[in-house]
Amino acid sequence: MDASPSRSRARRLLFPLSAAVCAIALAGGCSGTGPSAPAPESSASGTAQGAVKRGPDDLENAYQGVINDVLPSVVQIDASEGLGSGIVYDDRGHIVTNAHVVGDEKKFKVSVATGEAVLGASLVSSYPEQDLAVIKLDEVPDGLRAAKFGDAEKVEVGQIVLAMGSPLGLSSSVTQGIVSALGRTVSESRSGGGTGATIANMVQTSAAINPGNSGGALVNLDSQVIGIPTLAATDPQMGDSAAPGIGFAIPVSMVRTVADQIIKDGKVTDSGRAALNITGRTVVDDNYRPAGVALVSVERGGAAADAGLRPGDTITKLGETEVTTITSLSEALADEKPGEKVTVTYTRDEDSRTAEVTLGEI
């Protein structure tokens, strides 16, 4: 994990389709080639400190009630090269998921938890910058149930949550945990089909999420979706293996913002994401350590150009935040808003300079 409390390295949670699924699926078979494994049994442990006290039976009944309410709205998405999850967004057949689940494909096979035949779906639009996408069922079956989406302002550390999806290809699986932190800024790797997105304000959870959970539902005990599980933290000291009990979900506020725009306009028209309107590359110093972001191109009329920056300049700070790599620049921008003014420190011809930049929008 990154040493900074608000930054984290993470990996996407799309489950690749391969024969290895059968080897780890135990007696339940593997998704798409045999019976789905049953959802894990609910646990009465894990009541957050300060939460409403519940007896074992009360908590078990609450879990089962949430599962009955929400699981029919969580689907498995077969994107030919991998399996992911999705959430029924409305009664017109729109399904919200992760951009890295859909990848570059336009057509998908969708399986719902209630066991109907596999359904066809088509891409509406993908927004890799926030790792979100919307697909639409080609035919809407009777009884399709849209999920209820909660209020991001009411999400608190310590709340009990359930993660629903198709981890490791095991459809209709449920795990439980708590909201363990809020406001995390997480950068996704581009390797293995990831989008490379830097996402702010993510919900950190201890609920077990694994490859295949991408695009599924993180749900509170009021049967409301509060986020979309997207990334699992990795530990570089362990060879970038998953760090147990640390996963991240895109907050429901961003899910709604992106999905509503895609459904209405066919694309995201107002990202709310700050940008310098440049393309750049990481540069290193004489000791081969990352030392800043060199501007490769500067968009005419964009934020950086209007402030006087030009190709060849190397950004070293955004406000008070040190910039050493493209990722650190993206993470710094994720904490800002379009239209805000920020001081950019940069070098030109080995001279250190500053410029006040009015941030643009992605």
MONOR-V328801 format. One record per backbone hydrogen bond with DSSP energy under -0.5 kcal/mol. NH is the residue of the N-H (numbers start at 1). CO is the residue of the C=O. E is the energy in kcal/mol with one decimal. If there is no record, write none. Layout:
NH_CO_E, NH_CO_E
This chain:
7_4_-1.0, 8_185_-0.9, 10_187_-0.9, 11_232_-2.5, 13_230_-0.8, 15_83_-2.7, 16_14_-0.6, 17_81_-0.9, 18_16_-0.6, 21_18_-1.6, 22_19_-0.9, 23_19_-0.8, 24_20_-1.2, 24_21_-0.8, 25_21_-1.1, 28_25_-1.3, 29_26_-1.2, 33_30_-2.2, 34_30_-1.0, 51_48_-2.0, 59_55_-2.6, 60_56_-2.3, 61_57_-2.6, 62_58_-2.3, 63_59_-2.6, 64_60_-2.5, 65_61_-2.3, 66_62_-2.3, 67_63_-2.6, 68_64_-2.4, 69_65_-1.8, 70_66_-2.8, 71_67_-1.9, 73_70_-2.6, 74_71_-1.8, 75_86_-2.5, 76_111_-3.0, 77_84_-2.9, 78_76_-0.5, 78_109_-3.0, 79_77_-0.7, 79_82_-2.6, 81_79_-2.4, 83_15_-3.6, 84_77_-2.4, 85_214_-3.3, 86_75_-1.9, 87_96_-2.2, 88_73_-3.0, 89_94_-3.2, 90_94_-1.1, 93_90_-1.3, 95_135_-3.1, 96_87_-2.3, 97_133_-2.5, 101_98_-0.8, 102_98_-1.2, 103_99_-2.2, 105_102_-2.0, 108_121_-2.4, 109_78_-1.7, 110_119_-3.4, 111_76_-2.5, 113_74_-0.8, 115_112_-1.6, 119_110_-3.2, 121_108_-1.9, 122_136_-2.6, 123_106_-2.4, 124_134_-2.6, 125_134_-1.6, 127_132_-3.4, 130_127_-1.8, 131_128_-0.8, 132_127_-1.7, 133_97_-2.2, 134_125_-2.5, 135_95_-2.6, 136_122_-2.8, 137_93_-2.3, 138_120_-2.6, 139_120_-0.5, 141_139_-0.6, 144_141_-1.4, 146_144_-0.6, 147_88_-2.5, 148_223_-0.5, 150_225_-2.8, 152_150_-0.5, 154_151_-1.7, 155_152_-1.2, 158_179_-3.0, 159_156_-1.8, 161_177_-2.4, 162_219_-2.4, 163_175_-2.5, 164_162_-0.5, 164_217_-2.9, 165_173_-1.8, 166_212_-1.1, 168_211_-4.3, 169_166_-1.8, 170_167_-2.4, 171_169_-1.2, 173_165_-2.6, 173_170_-0.5, 175_163_-2.0, 177_161_-2.3, 179_159_-2.1, 180_178_-0.8, 180_204_-1.9, 181_204_-1.3, 184_202_-1.8, 185_6_-3.0, 186_184_-0.6, 186_199_-2.6, 187_8_-1.5, 188_197_-3.1, 189_10_-0.9, 193_190_-1.0, 194_191_-1.0, 196_189_-0.9, 199_186_-3.0, 199_197_-0.5, 202_184_-3.0, 203_249_-2.8, 204_181_-2.4, 204_202_-0.6, 205_247_-2.3, 206_178_-2.1, 212_13_-4.6, 213_210_-2.8, 214_13_-1.8, 215_229_-1.8, 216_213_-2.5, 217_164_-2.1, 218_227_-2.5, 219_162_-2.9, 219_217_-0.6, 220_224_-2.3, 221_160_-0.5, 223_220_-1.5, 225_148_-3.2, 226_218_-3.3, 227_218_-1.1, 228_250_-1.8, 229_227_-0.6, 230_248_-2.8, 231_248_-1.7, 232_11_-2.3, 233_246_-2.5, 234_9_-1.3, 235_241_-2.3, 236_234_-0.6, 238_235_-2.0, 239_236_-1.4, 240_235_-1.6, 241_235_-0.8, 243_233_-2.9, 244_242_-0.7, 246_243_-1.4, 247_205_-2.1, 248_231_-2.9, 249_203_-2.4, 250_228_-2.4, 252_226_-1.6, 254_251_-0.6, 255_251_-1.9, 256_252_-2.6, 257_253_-2.1, 258_254_-2.6, 259_255_-2.7, 260_256_-2.7, 261_257_-1.4, 262_258_-2.4, 263_259_-2.7, 264_260_-2.1, 265_261_-3.3, 266_261_-0.5, 266_262_-2.0, 267_261_-0.8, 269_267_-0.6, 274_336_-0.6, 275_360_-1.4, 279_297_-2.2, 281_294_-1.9, 283_292_-2.4, 285_289_-2.4, 288_285_-2.1, 291_283_-3.4, 292_283_-0.8, 292_324_-1.8, 293_315_-2.1, 294_281_-2.7, 294_292_-0.5, 295_313_-3.1, 296_279_-2.5, 296_294_-0.6, 297_279_-1.6, 299_277_-2.3, 302_299_-2.3, 304_276_-2.2, 306_302_-2.5, 307_303_-1.0, 308_305_-1.6, 309_304_-2.2, 312_295_-2.5, 313_310_-2.1, 314_347_-2.0, 315_293_-2.8, 315_313_-0.5, 316_345_-2.9, 317_345_-1.6, 318_321_-2.4, 319_343_-3.5, 321_318_-2.1, 322_320_-0.5, 323_316_-3.3, 324_322_-0.5, 329_325_-2.0, 330_326_-2.4, 331_327_-2.5, 332_328_-2.0, 333_329_-2.4, 334_330_-1.7, 335_331_-0.6, 335_332_-0.9, 336_333_-1.8, 339_359_-2.5, 340_337_-1.9, 342_357_-2.3, 344_342_-0.5, 344_355_-3.2, 345_317_-2.0, 345_343_-0.5, 346_353_-2.7, 347_314_-2.2, 348_351_-2.5, 351_348_-1.9, 353_346_-3.6, 355_344_-1.9, 357_342_-3.0, 357_355_-0.7, 359_340_-2.9, 359_357_-0.8, 360_275_-2.6, 362_273_-2.2
